[in-house]
Amino acid sequence: MPLLQRPALRAALARPVARQRECPNLHLGFQRPQRSNSSTAKVPDDYIAELACKPLHPLTLADLVRHGRPPLCKDALLKSANFTLDILPARLAHRIQSLRNLPFIVVSNPHVSKIHNNYLHSLSTLQPWAEKHVDTLEDEVKFTQAMADLVQTHADTITILARGFLEARKYISAREVTNYLDEHLRARIGTRLIAEQHIALHMSSQPHNELASSDSGNSQNTEAGHPHNPYSSYIGAIDTELCPASVIRHCEGVVSDICELKYGVRPTVNINGDANYTFAHIPMHLEYIITELLKNAFRSTIERGMEREPIEITIAPLPEGATPEGDKRMISNADQGNIDQASHEITDTEKPASSMIRPLEETTPGVTIRIRDRGGGISPENYAHIWDYSFTTFNDEEAVDSLSGAGAGSGISAFNSIAGGGSSIAGLGYGLPLGRAYAEYFGGGIAVQSLWGWGTDVYLSLRGVGKVEGTG
């Protein structure tokens, strides 16, 4: 899976791809807010410092489905809002403090400064809620609107940060950039997911509809289990019956279409193992990871002229009650970017974990997916850099063009990702390390084994969640 590709091929695989499927009800009926002017946000420094001193604790999928399967009743919906409110402000404050701990000349970059202001804006929208709970449906609707504003505000974080660090590369080392981005983007995964989970639960539940109906003088049966509420395997952004084989076929089609359109060749994929296996996970995360891994496999396979050799994908569910070899059995703060090591701020992780967040259970189900290609493997000199965010074969001028949109004609353009509405940067060395961050966030991982001159095996391991209370 060589990382150095022919310009024409890598340009084709860097073209924008249509946004893949999202979980249902995430945006239906909910007006997308206009992006606010975050530069005017005012939050007291002592308030930020107080929140930033609070230790952060790992989030599990079990925490996100703890409120049960939608449609939620009023009490469950309010508990979801208060759970979100309890853990989000401190996470935002940690990001603000982490940005402020970067070298001043780096933070002075307008793009990095914009991200700092975006976090200030988001924290300012939550500050009025800090001293109270969400106790009424009216408050819950307003709070959900604030969550939608947060998601929209941070939609372009990856693109903006990439350009900022590219412009400030003279003042910060490549290793420091990689460490900071890995920490920051992992933390962003959790912040965004927490907000999107509540929005999705809001949109798939009924109490706020009852409120709207009473205001309009109409009445309707909106109780859980009503025939107009058909069964869905989704709990917010999480699909409790996610089938990896289906996701693989979907992503295969996306990447294959690009290859066939440009080159007239379409590598084949053989799926072995348990193609009917399902577990609970986040479809958008898995789709992002699989798309990135297939892009690498297809790219190297075509470049080496081995497109007639199928890419073998094996799905191996974890035996019930077992844990993967070497599994830590706990999701670490480092996995989720909760330790501000890159900015030299180590939070106190010895304090007792909040009862709001629970550790990963040893019996959590999981799956390992192996992707094997005959693309020639990764050269030894490149292998050491495959996890670097800054490792790329594009030169600086091409990279700047990509971020500004000027490179679209040459195929060096931003690849709109499927990972929670964010965006990944094609050709800038973000795909593989960001994919690993998504995998590791909930206790999984990615391992790469290269046989130089022959091919590459990539092992993706994922952990899900067990039986959800109240879901049957």
C-alpha positions as CSV (number, residue, x, y, z in Angstrom):
1,M,0.0,0.0,0.0
2,P,2.6,2.6,-1.1
3,L,1.9,6.1,0.1
4,L,3.6,7.6,-3.0
5,Q,1.1,7.6,-5.8
6,R,1.1,8.7,-9.4
7,P,-0.3,12.3,-9.6
8,A,-3.3,11.4,-11.8
9,L,-4.4,8.5,-9.6
10,R,-4.1,10.2,-6.3
11,A,-5.9,13.2,-7.8
12,A,-8.8,11.0,-8.8
13,L,-9.1,9.5,-5.4
14,A,-8.9,12.9,-3.8
15,R,-12.0,14.2,-5.7
16,P,-15.0,15.2,-3.5
17,V,-17.3,12.2,-2.8
18,A,-21.0,12.5,-2.0
19,R,-21.8,12.5,1.7
20,Q,-22.7,9.0,2.7
21,R,-25.8,8.0,4.6
22,E,-26.5,9.6,8.0
23,C,-28.5,8.3,10.9
24,P,-32.2,9.0,10.5
25,N,-33.9,11.9,12.3
26,L,-30.6,13.8,12.9
27,H,-31.7,16.9,11.1
28,L,-35.3,16.2,10.0
29,G,-37.6,19.0,11.0
30,F,-34.9,20.8,12.9
31,Q,-33.9,24.1,11.4
32,R,-30.2,24.4,10.8
33,P,-29.0,27.5,12.7
34,Q,-27.1,30.3,11.0
35,R,-23.5,30.4,12.0
36,S,-23.0,33.0,14.6
37,N,-20.3,35.6,14.9
38,S,-18.1,33.7,17.4
39,S,-15.4,36.5,17.5
40,T,-17.7,38.5,19.8
41,A,-18.2,35.8,22.4
42,K,-17.2,36.7,25.9
43,V,-16.4,34.1,28.6
44,P,-14.6,35.0,31.8
45,D,-11.1,33.6,32.0
46,D,-11.6,32.4,35.5
47,Y,-14.7,30.4,34.4
48,I,-12.7,28.8,31.6
49,A,-9.8,28.0,34.1
50,E,-12.3,26.5,36.6
51,L,-13.8,24.2,33.9
52,A,-10.4,23.3,32.4
53,C,-9.2,22.1,35.8
54,K,-12.0,19.5,35.9
55,P,-10.7,16.0,34.9
56,L,-12.3,14.5,31.9
57,H,-13.3,10.8,31.8
58,P,-13.7,8.4,28.9
59,L,-17.0,8.2,27.2
60,T,-18.4,4.8,26.1
61,L,-21.2,3.9,23.7
62,A,-23.1,2.5,26.7
63,D,-23.3,6.1,28.0
64,L,-24.8,7.3,24.8
65,V,-27.6,4.7,24.7
66,R,-28.3,4.7,28.5
67,H,-31.5,6.7,28.1
68,G,-33.1,3.9,26.1
69,R,-34.5,3.5,22.6
70,P,-36.5,6.3,21.0
71,P,-39.1,7.7,21.1
72,L,-38.1,8.8,24.6
73,C,-40.6,9.9,27.2
74,K,-40.3,13.4,28.8
75,D,-38.2,12.3,31.7
76,A,-35.7,10.4,29.6
77,L,-35.4,13.3,27.1
78,L,-34.7,15.7,30.0
79,K,-32.1,13.3,31.4
80,S,-30.4,13.2,28.0
81,A,-30.2,17.0,27.9
82,N,-28.8,17.2,31.4
83,F,-26.3,14.5,30.8
84,T,-25.1,16.5,27.7
85,L,-25.0,19.7,29.7
86,D,-23.1,18.0,32.5
87,I,-20.1,16.9,30.4
88,L,-19.8,19.4,27.5
89,P,-18.7,22.7,29.1
90,A,-15.6,21.2,30.6
91,R,-14.6,19.5,27.3
92,L,-14.9,22.9,25.5
93,A,-12.9,24.6,28.2
94,H,-10.1,22.0,27.9
95,R,-9.9,22.7,24.2
96,I,-9.8,26.5,24.7
97,Q,-7.0,26.1,27.3
98,S,-5.1,23.7,25.0
99,L,-5.2,26.2,22.2
100,R,-4.0,28.9,24.5
101,N,-1.0,26.8,25.5
102,L,0.3,26.7,21.9
103,P,3.1,29.1,21.0
104,F,1.7,32.6,20.7
105,I,2.8,33.0,17.1
106,V,0.8,29.8,16.2
107,V,-2.3,30.9,18.0
108,S,-2.0,34.3,16.3
109,N,-2.6,32.6,12.9
110,P,-6.0,33.7,11.8
111,H,-7.2,30.2,11.2
112,V,-6.1,28.8,14.5
113,S,-7.5,31.9,16.2
114,K,-10.8,31.3,14.5
115,I,-11.0,27.8,16.0
116,H,-10.2,29.4,19.4
117,N,-13.0,31.9,18.9
118,N,-15.4,29.1,17.8
119,Y,-14.8,27.3,21.1
120,L,-15.3,30.5,23.0
121,H,-18.6,31.0,21.2
122,S,-19.8,27.5,22.0
123,L,-18.9,27.8,25.6
124,S,-20.7,31.1,25.8
125,T,-23.9,29.6,24.5
126,L,-23.7,27.0,27.3
127,Q,-22.7,29.3,30.1
128,P,-26.3,30.5,30.8
129,W,-27.2,26.9,31.4
130,A,-24.3,26.2,33.8
131,E,-26.2,27.0,37.0
132,K,-29.4,25.2,36.2
133,H,-30.9,22.0,34.9
134,V,-33.0,21.5,31.9
135,D,-36.3,20.9,33.7
136,T,-39.0,21.7,31.1
137,L,-39.7,20.8,27.5
138,E,-39.5,24.5,26.6
139,D,-35.9,24.5,28.0
140,E,-35.1,21.3,26.3
141,V,-36.1,22.7,22.9
142,K,-33.9,25.8,23.5
143,F,-31.0,23.6,24.7
144,T,-31.3,21.4,21.6
145,Q,-31.1,24.5,19.4
146,A,-27.9,25.4,21.3
147,M,-26.5,22.0,20.5
148,A,-27.4,22.4,16.8
149,D,-25.5,25.7,16.8
150,L,-22.5,24.0,18.4
151,V,-22.4,21.3,15.7
152,Q,-22.7,23.9,12.9
153,T,-20.1,26.1,14.4
154,H,-17.5,23.4,14.5
155,A,-18.3,21.8,11.1
156,D,-15.1,23.0,9.4
157,T,-12.7,22.6,12.3
158,I,-10.4,20.1,10.6
159,T,-10.1,22.1,7.4
160,I,-9.4,25.4,9.2
161,L,-6.9,23.8,11.6
162,A,-5.1,22.1,8.7
163,R,-4.7,25.4,6.9
164,G,-3.6,27.2,10.1
165,F,-0.9,24.7,11.0
166,L,0.2,24.6,7.4
167,E,0.8,28.3,7.4
168,A,2.4,28.2,10.8
169,R,4.7,25.2,10.0
170,K,7.8,27.4,10.3
171,Y,7.1,27.9,14.0
172,I,6.1,24.5,15.2
173,S,7.7,21.1,14.4
174,A,5.9,18.4,12.4
175,R,5.9,16.1,15.5
176,E,4.3,18.8,17.6
177,V,1.7,19.3,15.0
178,T,0.9,15.6,14.9
179,N,0.7,15.3,18.7
180,Y,-1.6,18.4,19.0
181,L,-3.9,17.4,16.1
182,D,-4.2,13.9,17.3
183,E,-5.2,15.1,20.8
184,H,-7.5,17.9,19.5
185,L,-9.3,15.9,16.8
186,R,-9.9,12.9,19.2
187,A,-11.4,15.3,21.7
188,R,-13.5,16.9,18.9
189,I,-15.0,13.4,18.1
190,G,-16.5,13.2,21.6
191,T,-17.7,16.8,21.8
192,R,-19.4,16.6,18.5
193,L,-20.9,13.1,19.1
194,I,-22.3,14.1,22.5
195,A,-24.1,17.1,20.9
196,E,-25.3,15.1,17.9
197,Q,-26.6,12.3,20.0
198,H,-28.9,14.5,22.0
199,I,-30.1,16.2,18.8
200,A,-30.9,12.9,17.2
201,L,-32.7,11.7,20.4
202,H,-34.7,14.9,20.4
203,M,-35.7,14.6,16.8
204,S,-36.8,10.9,17.2
205,S,-38.8,11.5,20.3
206,Q,-42.3,12.9,20.9
207,P,-42.6,15.1,24.0
208,H,-41.6,18.3,22.3
209,N,-44.1,17.5,19.5
210,E,-46.8,17.3,22.2
211,L,-45.7,20.8,23.3
212,A,-46.0,22.1,19.8
213,S,-49.4,20.5,19.3
214,S,-50.8,21.9,22.6
215,D,-49.6,25.4,21.5
216,S,-51.4,25.0,18.2
217,G,-54.5,23.6,19.8
218,N,-54.1,20.2,18.1
219,S,-53.8,16.9,19.9
220,Q,-52.4,13.6,18.8
221,N,-51.3,10.3,20.2
222,T,-47.5,10.5,20.5
223,E,-46.9,7.8,23.1
224,A,-43.9,5.4,22.6
225,G,-45.1,2.4,20.8
226,H,-47.7,4.2,18.8
227,P,-48.2,2.6,15.3
228,H,-47.0,5.9,13.7
229,N,-43.6,5.3,15.4
230,P,-42.1,2.3,13.5
231,Y,-39.3,0.3,14.9
232,S,-35.8,1.7,14.2
233,S,-32.5,0.1,15.1
234,Y,-31.1,3.6,15.7
235,I,-30.6,5.1,19.2
236,G,-29.6,8.6,18.2
237,A,-26.5,8.4,16.1
238,I,-25.9,4.8,17.0
239,D,-27.2,1.8,15.0
240,T,-27.7,-1.1,17.4
241,E,-27.9,-3.5,14.4
242,L,-25.0,-2.2,12.3
243,C,-23.8,-4.8,9.7
244,P,-20.1,-4.2,8.8
245,A,-20.6,-6.2,5.6
246,S,-23.2,-3.7,4.4
247,V,-21.0,-0.8,5.3
248,I,-18.1,-2.3,3.4
249,R,-20.2,-2.8,0.3
250,H,-21.5,0.7,0.4
251,C,-18.0,2.2,0.8
252,E,-16.7,-0.2,-1.9
253,G,-19.2,1.3,-4.3
254,V,-18.2,4.9,-3.6
255,V,-14.4,4.2,-4.1
256,S,-15.0,1.9,-7.1
257,D,-17.1,4.4,-8.9
258,I,-14.2,6.9,-8.8
259,C,-11.7,4.4,-10.1
260,E,-13.9,3.2,-12.9
261,L,-14.9,6.6,-14.0
262,K,-11.3,7.8,-14.3
263,Y,-9.4,4.7,-15.3
264,G,-11.9,2.2,-16.5
265,V,-10.8,-0.3,-13.8
266,R,-12.7,-1.4,-10.8
267,P,-10.9,-3.6,-8.3
268,T,-13.1,-6.3,-6.8
269,V,-13.7,-7.0,-3.1
270,N,-14.3,-10.4,-1.6
271,I,-15.9,-10.5,1.8
272,N,-15.1,-13.6,4.0
273,G,-16.1,-14.5,7.5
274,D,-19.4,-13.7,9.1
275,A,-21.1,-11.3,6.6
276,N,-24.3,-11.4,8.7
277,Y,-22.7,-10.1,11.9
278,T,-24.3,-7.1,13.5
279,F,-23.4,-5.0,16.6
280,A,-24.0,-1.6,18.0
281,H,-21.7,1.2,16.7
282,I,-21.8,4.6,14.9
283,P,-22.3,4.1,11.1
284,M,-20.7,7.4,10.2
285,H,-17.5,6.5,12.0
286,L,-17.2,3.1,10.5
287,E,-18.0,4.4,7.0
288,Y,-15.2,7.0,7.3
289,I,-12.7,4.4,8.5
290,I,-13.6,1.8,5.8
291,T,-13.6,4.4,3.0
292,E,-10.1,5.6,4.0
293,L,-8.8,2.0,4.2
294,L,-10.4,1.1,0.8
295,K,-9.0,4.2,-0.8
296,N,-5.5,3.2,0.2
297,A,-6.0,-0.5,-0.9
298,F,-7.6,0.4,-4.3
299,R,-5.0,3.1,-5.0
300,S,-2.0,0.8,-4.4
301,T,-3.6,-2.1,-6.2
302,I,-4.3,-0.1,-9.3
303,E,-0.9,1.6,-9.2
304,R,0.8,-1.8,-9.1
305,G,-1.3,-3.1,-12.0
306,M,-2.9,-5.8,-9.7
307,E,-6.5,-4.8,-10.2
308,R,-7.4,-8.3,-11.2
309,E,-6.4,-9.6,-7.8
310,P,-9.4,-9.2,-5.4
311,I,-9.0,-7.3,-2.2
312,E,-9.9,-9.8,0.6
313,I,-11.9,-8.5,3.5
314,T,-12.5,-10.9,6.5
315,I,-15.1,-10.1,9.2
316,A,-14.3,-11.9,12.4
317,P,-16.6,-11.3,15.4
318,L,-15.1,-11.4,18.8
319,P,-16.2,-14.6,20.7
320,E,-18.8,-13.9,23.3
321,G,-17.3,-13.1,26.6
322,A,-13.8,-12.8,25.2
323,T,-11.5,-9.8,24.8
324,P,-9.0,-9.1,22.0
325,E,-5.4,-10.1,22.6
326,G,-3.7,-7.3,24.4
327,D,-7.0,-5.4,24.9
328,K,-6.7,-2.8,27.7
329,R,-10.3,-3.5,28.7
330,M,-10.7,0.2,29.5
331,I,-11.0,3.2,27.2
332,S,-8.2,5.5,28.1
333,N,-8.2,9.3,28.4
334,A,-5.4,9.3,25.8
335,D,-7.6,7.5,23.3
336,Q,-10.2,10.2,23.5
337,G,-7.9,13.3,23.7
338,N,-8.8,14.0,27.3
339,I,-5.2,14.5,28.5
340,D,-3.7,17.7,27.2
341,Q,-0.3,16.3,26.7
342,A,0.4,18.1,23.4
343,S,-0.1,21.5,25.1
344,H,1.8,20.5,28.2
345,E,-1.3,20.6,30.4
346,I,-1.7,17.3,32.2
347,T,-5.1,17.0,33.9
348,D,-5.5,15.1,37.2
349,T,-6.6,11.6,36.2
350,E,-6.3,10.2,39.7
351,K,-9.6,11.7,40.8
352,P,-12.5,9.4,41.0
353,A,-14.4,9.0,37.8
354,S,-17.8,10.6,37.5
355,S,-20.7,8.3,38.0
356,M,-22.1,9.8,34.8
357,I,-19.4,8.0,32.8
358,R,-18.9,4.2,32.9
359,P,-15.8,2.1,32.0
360,L,-15.8,-0.4,29.1
361,E,-17.2,-3.7,30.2
362,E,-15.0,-6.7,29.5
363,T,-17.8,-8.5,27.8
364,T,-18.5,-5.7,25.3
365,P,-19.0,-7.3,21.9
366,G,-16.7,-6.4,19.1
367,V,-15.3,-7.4,15.6
368,T,-12.0,-7.4,13.8
369,I,-12.0,-6.6,10.1
370,R,-9.0,-7.5,8.0
371,I,-8.4,-5.8,4.7
372,R,-5.7,-7.5,2.5
373,D,-4.4,-6.1,-0.7
374,R,-1.7,-7.0,-3.3
375,G,-0.6,-3.4,-3.8
376,G,3.1,-3.9,-3.1
377,G,3.1,-2.9,0.6
378,I,4.6,0.2,2.2
379,S,8.2,1.1,1.8
380,P,10.3,1.0,5.0
381,E,11.0,4.7,4.9
382,N,7.3,5.6,4.6
383,Y,6.1,3.0,7.1
384,A,7.4,5.0,10.1
385,H,5.3,8.0,9.0
386,I,1.9,6.5,8.2
387,W,0.3,7.9,11.4
388,D,1.6,11.4,11.0
389,Y,-1.1,14.0,10.2
390,S,1.5,16.0,8.3
391,F,2.8,13.2,6.2
392,T,1.8,13.7,2.5
393,T,3.2,13.4,-1.0
394,F,1.7,16.8,-2.0
395,N,4.0,19.8,-1.9
396,D,3.2,23.0,0.1
397,E,1.8,24.9,-2.9
398,E,-0.6,22.0,-3.8
399,A,-1.6,21.6,-0.2
400,V,-2.5,25.3,0.1
401,D,-4.5,25.1,-3.2
402,S,-6.4,22.1,-1.8
403,L,-7.4,24.0,1.4
404,S,-8.4,27.1,-0.5
405,G,-10.3,25.2,-3.2
406,A,-8.0,26.3,-5.9
407,G,-6.8,22.7,-6.5
408,A,-10.2,21.3,-7.6
409,G,-9.2,21.4,-11.2
410,S,-6.2,19.2,-10.6
411,G,-8.1,16.9,-8.3
412,I,-6.4,18.1,-5.2
413,S,-9.5,19.1,-3.3
414,A,-11.1,18.6,0.1
415,F,-12.7,15.2,0.5
416,N,-16.0,15.7,2.3
417,S,-16.0,13.0,4.9
418,I,-18.8,11.1,6.5
419,A,-17.5,11.4,10.0
420,G,-20.1,13.3,11.9
421,G,-20.4,16.1,9.5
422,G,-16.8,17.0,9.6
423,S,-14.3,17.1,6.7
424,S,-11.1,15.3,6.0
425,I,-8.4,16.7,3.8
426,A,-7.5,14.6,0.8
427,G,-3.8,14.3,0.1
428,L,-2.7,16.1,3.3
429,G,-2.0,13.0,5.4
430,Y,-5.1,13.2,7.6
431,G,-7.1,10.1,6.4
432,L,-5.3,7.2,8.1
433,P,-4.4,8.8,11.4
434,L,-7.9,10.3,11.8
435,G,-9.4,6.9,10.9
436,R,-7.3,5.3,13.7
437,A,-8.6,8.0,16.1
438,Y,-12.2,7.1,15.3
439,A,-11.4,3.4,15.9
440,E,-9.5,3.9,19.1
441,Y,-12.1,6.3,20.6
442,F,-14.4,3.5,21.7
443,G,-11.7,0.9,22.5
444,G,-10.8,-0.4,19.1
445,G,-7.8,0.2,16.9
446,I,-6.0,-0.1,13.6
447,A,-2.9,-2.2,13.0
448,V,-1.0,-2.2,9.7
449,Q,1.3,-5.1,8.6
450,S,3.2,-4.5,5.4
451,L,5.1,-7.0,3.3
452,W,7.2,-4.7,1.1
453,G,7.0,-5.8,-2.5
454,W,3.9,-7.8,-2.0
455,G,1.0,-6.2,-0.2
456,T,-0.5,-5.0,3.1
457,D,-2.8,-6.3,5.7
458,V,-4.8,-3.8,7.8
459,Y,-6.6,-5.0,10.9
460,L,-9.5,-2.8,12.1
461,S,-10.8,-3.8,15.5
462,L,-14.0,-2.2,16.9
463,R,-15.9,-2.5,20.2
464,G,-19.6,-2.0,20.5
465,V,-22.1,-2.0,23.3
466,G,-24.0,-4.9,24.9
467,K,-27.8,-5.1,25.4
468,V,-29.3,-1.7,25.8
469,E,-31.7,-1.4,28.8
470,G,-35.3,-0.8,27.8
471,T,-34.7,-1.9,24.2
472,G,-35.8,-5.5,24.5
